[in-house]
C-alpha cells in the first residue's frame, strides 16, 4: 500500500520536460494576449533608494569604508599584486578565490594557478581600474571595476608578437571585482564577474580565459568560450517571437 502511495505521489511531481512545455504554453498565451493572469495592482511601486557606505552601513567591522578602499588599492599595487608579489602574505589562511565559473579555490591553489599562467611575462597589462566603493551591505567588502588592456610582447601559447600579431592588443570586457577582508586587513576572498560581454575583443570573456581566446587559443571547455544560448532558450525565444507575430496579425484583423 505504501509503495502504491509513493508511486502515485511520484507521478504527481512534474518532470523537467513537462515544466518546459508548460512554460512554452504560458509564454505563447502571454504573447498572444490570452494568458490568465491577475492585473498588476495600480498601487504597486518600485522604490529607488541610494544607500551610502559611510552613512547607512550598520556594522561592527573594525575597518571603516575609506580605510578599507585604501587597503584594497594597496593589495592591488605592484608590491603586493593580490598575493602574487608578496608571497601570499596579504592573504588570510582561509582565503578563497571565487569568480563566475572558477572556484572557490584556496590560497595555495590560487597562488599556484597564477604562477603557472605568467601573463605578465607575455603581455604588457594595464588594469584601468575605477569606481572603488565599500559595500554598505557586506561591510568587509570592496567593489571596483576594471577595463583591462594587454599588448602581446612575448610568445604566449605559441603565438608570437610578430607578423600579423606584432601589434596584437587585447581589450577585455569591463569586470566587477570584489575583495573581502577580515578584521586584520587580510584578504578573505577575491573574485570578479564580467558585466558587459559585448565589449572588447575577447568574446566577452574576462580573466585568463579572455587572454587565451584573444590570441586565438581558447581552452576546449564551454566555460572558456563566448556565451551561446542553449537550444531550449533559443526555442523559448523563437516561441516568444512567434507569439508576438501572431498577436500583431490578430490585432490587424
One Martini backbone bead per residue (centre of mass of N, CA, C, O) as a GRO file, in nm:
protein
  253
    1UNK     BB    1   0.059   0.062  -0.023
    2UNK     BB    2   0.299   0.253   0.012
    3UNK     BB    3   0.406   0.207  -0.277
    4UNK     BB    4   0.157   0.323  -0.423
    5UNK     BB    5   0.167   0.607  -0.298
    6UNK     BB    6   0.451   0.682  -0.397
    7UNK     BB    7   0.386   0.650  -0.697
    8UNK     BB    8   0.165   0.868  -0.707
    9UNK     BB    9   0.345   1.103  -0.606
   10UNK     BB   10   0.557   1.084  -0.832
   11UNK     BB   11   0.353   1.140  -1.069
   12UNK     BB   12   0.292   1.443  -0.961
   13UNK     BB   13   0.572   1.514  -1.041
   14UNK     BB   14   0.719   1.721  -1.244
   15UNK     BB   15   0.890   1.728  -1.515
   16UNK     BB   16   1.114   1.899  -1.698
   17UNK     BB   17   0.956   1.879  -1.963
   18UNK     BB   18   0.684   1.980  -1.852
   19UNK     BB   19   0.784   2.258  -1.765
   20UNK     BB   20   0.871   2.355  -2.046
   21UNK     BB   21   0.596   2.325  -2.184
   22UNK     BB   22   0.443   2.511  -1.992
   23UNK     BB   23   0.615   2.765  -2.050
   24UNK     BB   24   0.549   2.781  -2.352
   25UNK     BB   25   0.244   2.814  -2.327
   26UNK     BB   26   0.246   3.069  -2.151
   27UNK     BB   27   0.409   3.245  -2.347
   28UNK     BB   28   0.217   3.221  -2.585
   29UNK     BB   29  -0.034   3.338  -2.440
   30UNK     BB   30   0.091   3.606  -2.358
   31UNK     BB   31   0.165   3.707  -2.651
   32UNK     BB   32  -0.156   3.670  -2.749
   33UNK     BB   33  -0.347   3.770  -2.496
   34UNK     BB   34  -0.447   3.477  -2.319
   35UNK     BB   35  -0.363   3.511  -2.039
   36UNK     BB   36  -0.403   3.402  -1.697
   37UNK     BB   37  -0.388   3.708  -1.522
   38UNK     BB   38  -0.329   3.933  -1.301
   39UNK     BB   39  -0.358   4.248  -1.238
   40UNK     BB   40  -0.179   4.498  -1.158
   41UNK     BB   41  -0.128   4.701  -0.915
   42UNK     BB   42  -0.158   5.047  -0.893
   43UNK     BB   43   0.021   5.056  -0.610
   44UNK     BB   44   0.265   4.950  -0.736
   45UNK     BB   45   0.620   4.975  -0.653
   46UNK     BB   46   0.954   5.109  -0.715
   47UNK     BB   47   1.226   5.157  -0.518
   48UNK     BB   48   1.474   5.425  -0.507
   49UNK     BB   49   1.764   5.364  -0.309
   50UNK     BB   50   2.034   5.537  -0.187
   51UNK     BB   51   2.329   5.412  -0.055
   52UNK     BB   52   2.570   5.462   0.212
   53UNK     BB   53   2.859   5.344   0.343
   54UNK     BB   54   2.895   5.561   0.574
   55UNK     BB   55   2.586   5.609   0.676
   56UNK     BB   56   2.425   5.305   0.637
   57UNK     BB   57   2.611   5.136   0.790
   58UNK     BB   58   2.567   4.829   0.995
   59UNK     BB   59   2.865   4.788   1.181
   60UNK     BB   60   3.150   4.602   1.346
   61UNK     BB   61   3.360   4.662   1.157
   62UNK     BB   62   3.685   4.795   1.212
   63UNK     BB   63   3.686   4.888   0.907
   64UNK     BB   64   3.649   5.144   0.724
   65UNK     BB   65   3.566   5.242   0.412
   66UNK     BB   66   3.818   5.416   0.339
   67UNK     BB   67   4.033   5.216   0.448
   68UNK     BB   68   3.942   4.975   0.274
   69UNK     BB   69   4.005   5.099  -0.002
   70UNK     BB   70   4.306   5.141   0.052
   71UNK     BB   71   4.366   4.841   0.096
   72UNK     BB   72   4.283   4.745  -0.184
   73UNK     BB   73   4.492   4.917  -0.343
   74UNK     BB   74   4.738   4.792  -0.206
   75UNK     BB   75   4.683   4.494  -0.303
   76UNK     BB   76   4.705   4.590  -0.617
   77UNK     BB   77   4.978   4.661  -0.609
   78UNK     BB   78   5.316   4.598  -0.699
   79UNK     BB   79   5.396   4.477  -0.403
   80UNK     BB   80   5.146   4.255  -0.405
   81UNK     BB   81   4.938   4.146  -0.625
   82UNK     BB   82   4.732   3.965  -0.478
   83UNK     BB   83   4.992   3.770  -0.368
   84UNK     BB   84   5.223   3.759  -0.610
   85UNK     BB   85   5.456   3.962  -0.459
   86UNK     BB   86   5.429   3.852  -0.128
   87UNK     BB   87   5.372   3.538  -0.098
   88UNK     BB   88   5.070   3.572   0.037
   89UNK     BB   89   5.058   3.771   0.291
   90UNK     BB   90   4.765   3.913   0.230
   91UNK     BB   91   4.653   3.633   0.290
   92UNK     BB   92   4.445   3.439   0.427
   93UNK     BB   93   4.415   3.117   0.530
   94UNK     BB   94   4.092   3.127   0.418
   95UNK     BB   95   4.130   3.186   0.136
   96UNK     BB   96   3.933   3.281  -0.165
   97UNK     BB   97   3.866   3.208  -0.501
   98UNK     BB   98   3.579   3.372  -0.682
   99UNK     BB   99   3.414   3.328  -0.975
  100UNK     BB  100   3.195   3.257  -1.214
  101UNK     BB  101   3.357   2.952  -1.283
  102UNK     BB  102   3.580   2.986  -1.066
  103UNK     BB  103   3.542   2.813  -0.798
  104UNK     BB  104   3.645   2.769  -0.506
  105UNK     BB  105   3.984   2.855  -0.407
  106UNK     BB  106   4.260   2.834  -0.245
  107UNK     BB  107   4.556   2.972  -0.171
  108UNK     BB  108   4.757   2.769  -0.304
  109UNK     BB  109   4.604   2.732  -0.575
  110UNK     BB  110   4.605   3.027  -0.657
  111UNK     BB  111   4.915   3.072  -0.668
  112UNK     BB  112   4.973   2.839  -0.866
  113UNK     BB  113   4.799   2.936  -1.103
  114UNK     BB  114   4.935   3.217  -1.148
  115UNK     BB  115   5.224   3.102  -1.182
  116UNK     BB  116   5.149   2.941  -1.452
  117UNK     BB  117   5.068   3.174  -1.647
  118UNK     BB  118   5.237   3.440  -1.679
  119UNK     BB  119   5.119   3.705  -1.823
  120UNK     BB  120   5.349   3.927  -1.777
  121UNK     BB  121   5.555   3.785  -1.978
  122UNK     BB  122   5.351   3.846  -2.249
  123UNK     BB  123   5.225   4.115  -2.118
  124UNK     BB  124   5.107   4.448  -2.135
  125UNK     BB  125   4.937   4.553  -1.847
  126UNK     BB  126   4.622   4.729  -1.804
  127UNK     BB  127   4.368   4.785  -1.573
  128UNK     BB  128   4.171   5.028  -1.537
  129UNK     BB  129   4.058   5.149  -1.268
  130UNK     BB  130   3.731   5.191  -1.094
  131UNK     BB  131   3.488   5.247  -0.851
  132UNK     BB  132   3.549   5.254  -0.555
  133UNK     BB  133   3.367   5.054  -0.299
  134UNK     BB  134   3.199   5.015  -0.013
  135UNK     BB  135   2.989   4.799   0.131
  136UNK     BB  136   2.676   4.840   0.305
  137UNK     BB  137   2.611   4.527   0.331
  138UNK     BB  138   2.917   4.417   0.300
  139UNK     BB  139   3.152   4.566   0.513
  140UNK     BB  140   3.419   4.379   0.402
  141UNK     BB  141   3.366   4.506   0.111
  142UNK     BB  142   3.509   4.562  -0.221
  143UNK     BB  143   3.440   4.749  -0.510
  144UNK     BB  144   3.534   4.721  -0.867
  145UNK     BB  145   3.649   4.835  -1.182
  146UNK     BB  146   3.764   4.694  -1.513
  147UNK     BB  147   3.977   4.783  -1.805
  148UNK     BB  148   4.149   4.569  -1.982
  149UNK     BB  149   4.477   4.586  -2.124
  150UNK     BB  150   4.680   4.398  -2.380
  151UNK     BB  151   5.013   4.351  -2.492
  152UNK     BB  152   5.200   4.169  -2.699
  153UNK     BB  153   5.562   4.076  -2.611
  154UNK     BB  154   5.536   3.756  -2.596
  155UNK     BB  155   5.505   3.444  -2.599
  156UNK     BB  156   5.171   3.276  -2.630
  157UNK     BB  157   5.068   2.977  -2.696
  158UNK     BB  158   5.262   3.015  -2.967
  159UNK     BB  159   5.228   3.324  -2.982
  160UNK     BB  160   5.374   3.582  -3.168
  161UNK     BB  161   5.505   3.923  -3.189
  162UNK     BB  162   5.442   3.881  -3.516
  163UNK     BB  163   5.332   4.014  -3.776
  164UNK     BB  164   4.996   4.016  -3.723
  165UNK     BB  165   5.091   4.019  -3.394
  166UNK     BB  166   5.267   4.274  -3.330
  167UNK     BB  167   4.986   4.458  -3.243
  168UNK     BB  168   4.856   4.290  -3.026
  169UNK     BB  169   4.543   4.386  -2.862
  170UNK     BB  170   4.367   4.361  -2.570
  171UNK     BB  171   4.005   4.388  -2.488
  172UNK     BB  172   3.841   4.370  -2.211
  173UNK     BB  173   3.585   4.343  -2.034
  174UNK     BB  174   3.411   4.456  -1.798
  175UNK     BB  175   3.492   4.423  -1.442
  176UNK     BB  176   3.376   4.297  -1.132
  177UNK     BB  177   3.521   4.342  -0.825
  178UNK     BB  178   3.612   4.159  -0.519
  179UNK     BB  179   3.697   4.236  -0.162
  180UNK     BB  180   3.767   4.049   0.126
  181UNK     BB  181   3.795   4.115   0.478
  182UNK     BB  182   3.940   4.103   0.772
  183UNK     BB  183   4.018   4.242   1.077
  184UNK     BB  184   4.341   4.246   0.970
  185UNK     BB  185   4.340   4.302   0.641
  186UNK     BB  186   4.285   4.035   0.511
  187UNK     BB  187   4.228   3.828   0.254
  188UNK     BB  188   3.935   3.620   0.191
  189UNK     BB  189   3.828   3.743  -0.097
  190UNK     BB  190   3.847   3.689  -0.460
  191UNK     BB  191   3.683   3.846  -0.752
  192UNK     BB  192   3.489   3.812  -1.072
  193UNK     BB  193   3.274   3.983  -1.322
  194UNK     BB  194   3.115   4.013  -1.606
  195UNK     BB  195   2.922   4.313  -1.736
  196UNK     BB  196   3.011   4.316  -2.069
  197UNK     BB  197   3.008   4.097  -2.344
  198UNK     BB  198   3.020   4.331  -2.590
  199UNK     BB  199   3.301   4.403  -2.505
  200UNK     BB  200   3.559   4.390  -2.701
  201UNK     BB  201   3.806   4.101  -2.813
  202UNK     BB  202   3.719   3.825  -2.605
  203UNK     BB  203   3.415   3.721  -2.616
  204UNK     BB  204   3.337   3.823  -2.312
  205UNK     BB  205   3.603   3.748  -2.170
  206UNK     BB  206   3.767   3.701  -1.872
  207UNK     BB  207   4.053   3.681  -1.763
  208UNK     BB  208   4.232   3.419  -1.879
  209UNK     BB  209   4.027   3.343  -2.099
  210UNK     BB  210   4.067   3.608  -2.266
  211UNK     BB  211   4.360   3.548  -2.353
  212UNK     BB  212   4.322   3.285  -2.503
  213UNK     BB  213   4.109   3.394  -2.704
  214UNK     BB  214   4.266   3.651  -2.812
  215UNK     BB  215   4.501   3.448  -2.950
  216UNK     BB  216   4.341   3.178  -3.056
  217UNK     BB  217   4.349   2.981  -2.761
  218UNK     BB  218   4.109   2.827  -2.656
  219UNK     BB  219   3.964   2.652  -2.435
  220UNK     BB  220   3.807   2.314  -2.439
  221UNK     BB  221   3.554   2.479  -2.297
  222UNK     BB  222   3.259   2.635  -2.243
  223UNK     BB  223   3.362   2.852  -2.027
  224UNK     BB  224   3.594   2.947  -2.264
  225UNK     BB  225   3.350   3.059  -2.423
  226UNK     BB  226   3.136   3.217  -2.577
  227UNK     BB  227   2.828   3.297  -2.550
  228UNK     BB  228   2.558   3.043  -2.575
  229UNK     BB  229   2.262   2.958  -2.629
  230UNK     BB  230   2.048   2.738  -2.568
  231UNK     BB  231   1.820   2.547  -2.719
  232UNK     BB  232   1.584   2.613  -2.529
  233UNK     BB  233   1.615   2.922  -2.531
  234UNK     BB  234   1.579   2.953  -2.839
  235UNK     BB  235   1.294   2.832  -2.842
  236UNK     BB  236   1.164   3.038  -2.654
  237UNK     BB  237   1.224   3.281  -2.835
  238UNK     BB  238   1.073   3.179  -3.082
  239UNK     BB  239   0.796   3.159  -2.941
  240UNK     BB  240   0.775   3.459  -2.870
  241UNK     BB  241   0.792   3.569  -3.161
  242UNK     BB  242   0.544   3.418  -3.261
  243UNK     BB  243   0.342   3.544  -3.066
  244UNK     BB  244   0.381   3.838  -3.161
  245UNK     BB  245   0.305   3.792  -3.455
  246UNK     BB  246   0.014   3.689  -3.400
  247UNK     BB  247  -0.080   3.940  -3.245
  248UNK     BB  248  -0.046   4.148  -3.472
  249UNK     BB  249  -0.235   4.002  -3.678
  250UNK     BB  250  -0.485   4.007  -3.497
  251UNK     BB  251  -0.509   4.322  -3.474
  252UNK     BB  252  -0.541   4.377  -3.782
  253UNK     BB  253  -0.812   4.196  -3.796
   0.00000   0.00000   0.00000
